[in-house]
Amino acid sequence: MKEEIKITSHFVVPKHEILTPDEIKVLLDKFKISINQLPRIAEDDVVVKEIGASVGDVLKITRASLTAGVSQYYRLVVREQL
């Protein structure tokens, strides 16, 4: 029997959260940007699949930082096109 590995439980994988529509609006207003100006993450990324995110979702990624302590990044889930 093949053991299933949960990638998000590994210590080197930062916390990924799917933002609500209200949280997305606050984020875009705060930085005065459109959703298409966010950095992208592919829908077939292992973490995206594991947390159940879909194309159009915005992820908040919280990472440990040596200089800032904790830093947050945001990514728009997109369908990868060749």
C-alpha positions in Angstrom: 0.0 0.0 0.0 1.4 3.4 -1.0 1.7 5.9 1.9 0.3 9.3 1.1 2.5 12.3 2.0 1.0 15.5 3.2 3.3 18.2 1.9 1.9 21.0 4.0 3.0 19.3 7.2 6.7 19.5 6.2 8.7 22.1 8.2 10.1 23.8 5.1 6.7 24.4 3.5 5.3 27.8 4.6 1.6 28.2 5.6 -0.7 28.7 2.7 -4.3 30.1 3.2 -7.0 30.8 0.7 -8.3 34.4 1.1 -12.0 35.2 1.2 -13.5 37.7 -1.4 -13.6 40.3 1.4 -10.0 39.7 2.3 -9.0 40.0 -1.4 -10.7 43.3 -1.7 -8.9 44.7 1.4 -5.6 43.4 0.0 -6.1 45.0 -3.4 -7.3 48.3 -1.9 -4.4 48.4 0.5 -1.8 48.0 -2.2 -3.8 49.9 -4.9 -3.4 47.1 -7.4 -5.7 44.9 -9.6 -5.9 41.1 -9.0 -3.9 40.5 -12.2 -0.9 42.4 -10.8 -0.4 39.8 -8.1 2.4 37.2 -8.6 1.1 33.9 -9.8 1.1 30.3 -8.7 0.1 27.4 -11.0 -3.1 25.4 -10.3 -1.0 22.2 -10.5 1.4 23.3 -7.7 1.4 20.5 -5.1 0.4 22.8 -2.2 -2.4 24.4 -4.3 -3.9 21.0 -5.0 -3.5 19.9 -1.4 -5.3 22.9 0.1 -8.1 22.7 -2.5 -7.4 26.1 -4.2 -8.9 26.8 -7.6 -8.0 29.1 -10.5 -8.8 32.7 -9.4 -8.2 32.1 -5.7 -5.7 34.3 -3.9 -3.3 32.6 -1.5 -1.6 34.2 1.5 1.7 32.6 2.2 3.2 33.2 5.6 7.0 32.6 5.8 9.6 32.9 8.6 12.1 35.6 7.7 15.5 36.2 9.2 15.1 40.0 8.8 11.4 40.6 9.3 10.5 37.7 11.7 7.5 36.8 9.7 6.6 37.9 6.1 3.5 37.5 4.0 3.3 37.0 0.3 0.2 36.8 -1.9 -0.2 34.7 -5.1 -3.0 34.4 -7.6 -3.8 30.8 -8.7 -3.7 30.6 -12.5 -4.0 27.9 -15.2 -0.5 27.5 -16.6 -0.3 28.2 -20.3 2.5 27.1 -22.5 
